[in-house]
Amino acid sequence: MRRHEIQDEDWDRIKDILPGQPGDPGVTAKDNRLFINAVLWIGKTGAPWRDLPERFGKWGTVWKRYDRWAKKGVWKRVFETLQDPDLEWLILDSTAVRAHQHAAGKKGGKPVRPSAVLGADSAPKSLLSSMPWATRSRVR
């Protein structure tokens, strides 16, 4: 198993809720696990979609499938299925989390401008932009 691949236990929990099963309308998925691993690779490395290794297939095809799943709510179902209720007690505060030295900011420089609105036909720059319901948890 490679470093950025889904674990067998997690795969067993989600494999039956993914689209493209035999008997589903449309095309039967060739390899949902390979696709999940491609998305995990992007998410864990932070690399742009264009840098997706060839073993996962064409980056554009992988991104289109990722985007279709986001619009259909597949990722939401996957996250809900993989959600670990045992972590509800976990609380993080500043005594447990260190900020990187670059997080301190700097003085001076040009003011930050809000970025231009993305066009309807442009690809998202991150995984979370396609999943507005996937947000970071708030520290209480």
C-alpha positions in Angstrom: 0.0 0.0 0.0 1.3 3.4 -0.9 1.4 6.4 1.5 -1.6 8.3 0.1 -4.0 5.4 -0.6 -7.2 4.6 1.2 -6.9 1.9 3.9 -8.7 -1.4 3.4 -11.0 -0.8 6.3 -12.1 2.6 5.0 -12.5 1.2 1.5 -14.8 -1.6 2.8 -17.0 1.0 4.5 -17.5 3.2 1.3 -17.2 0.9 -1.7 -20.9 0.0 -1.9 -22.2 3.6 -1.7 -20.1 4.8 -4.7 -21.7 5.3 -8.1 -20.8 3.0 -11.0 -21.8 -0.2 -9.4 -23.0 -3.1 -11.7 -26.7 -2.6 -12.1 -26.6 1.2 -11.7 -27.8 3.3 -14.6 -25.0 4.5 -16.8 -21.5 3.2 -17.1 -20.0 0.8 -14.6 -16.9 2.3 -13.0 -13.6 0.7 -14.0 -11.9 1.2 -10.7 -13.5 3.4 -8.0 -10.6 2.7 -5.6 -8.0 4.0 -8.0 -10.1 7.1 -8.4 -10.5 7.6 -4.6 -6.7 7.2 -4.3 -6.2 9.9 -7.0 -8.3 12.3 -5.0 -6.5 11.4 -1.8 -3.2 12.0 -3.5 -4.3 15.5 -4.6 -5.8 16.3 -1.2 -2.8 15.1 0.8 0.0 16.5 -1.4 -1.7 19.8 -2.2 -0.5 19.5 -5.8 -2.4 21.0 -8.7 -4.6 18.6 -10.7 -2.2 18.8 -13.6 0.5 17.2 -11.5 -1.5 14.0 -10.9 0.8 11.0 -11.5 0.0 9.1 -14.7 -0.8 5.9 -12.8 -4.2 7.5 -11.9 -5.1 8.3 -15.5 -5.6 11.6 -17.3 -5.8 14.5 -14.8 -8.6 16.2 -16.7 -10.8 13.0 -16.6 -10.1 12.5 -12.9 -11.0 16.1 -12.2 -14.3 15.9 -14.2 -15.3 12.8 -12.3 -14.4 14.4 -9.0 -16.5 17.4 -9.9 -19.5 15.3 -11.0 -19.4 13.4 -7.7 -19.2 16.7 -5.8 -22.3 18.0 -7.6 -24.2 14.7 -7.0 -23.4 14.7 -3.2 -21.3 11.6 -3.4 -18.4 13.1 -1.4 -20.8 14.2 1.3 -22.1 10.6 1.6 -18.5 9.4 1.7 -17.5 11.8 4.5 -20.6 11.0 6.5 -19.9 7.2 6.2 -16.2 7.6 7.2 -17.0 10.0 10.0 -15.6 8.8 13.3 -18.0 9.4 16.2 -15.3 8.6 18.7 -13.5 11.9 17.8 -16.4 14.1 19.0 -14.5 14.6 22.3 -11.4 15.9 20.6 -10.7 19.5 21.4 -7.7 21.4 20.0 -6.4 24.7 21.4 -3.3 26.8 21.0 -1.4 24.7 23.6 -1.6 21.7 21.4 -1.2 23.3 17.9 1.9 25.3 16.9 1.7 27.8 14.1 4.3 27.8 11.4 6.9 30.6 11.6 5.4 32.2 8.4 2.0 32.4 10.0 3.1 35.4 12.1 2.7 37.8 9.1 5.0 40.7 8.2 4.9 44.4 8.3 4.5 46.6 5.2 4.1 45.5 1.7 1.3 45.9 -0.7 -2.3 45.6 0.6 -4.0 42.4 -0.3 -6.6 42.7 -3.0 -9.6 40.4 -3.2 -9.1 37.9 -6.0 -11.3 38.1 -9.1 -14.4 36.0 -9.2 -13.7 32.7 -11.0 -15.5 32.3 -14.3 -18.1 29.6 -14.6 -15.9 27.5 -16.9 -12.7 27.6 -14.8 -11.7 24.6 -12.8 -11.6 24.8 -9.0 -8.2 25.5 -7.4 -8.8 23.2 -4.4 -10.8 20.2 -3.4 -12.9 22.2 -0.9 -14.1 24.7 -3.5 -16.2 22.0 -5.1 -17.6 20.9 -1.7 -19.0 24.0 0.1 -20.4 21.8 2.9 -16.9 20.5 3.7 -15.5 23.1 6.1 -12.9 23.0 8.8 -14.2 22.3 12.2 -14.3 25.2 14.6 -12.3 25.2 17.9 -14.6 25.5 20.8 
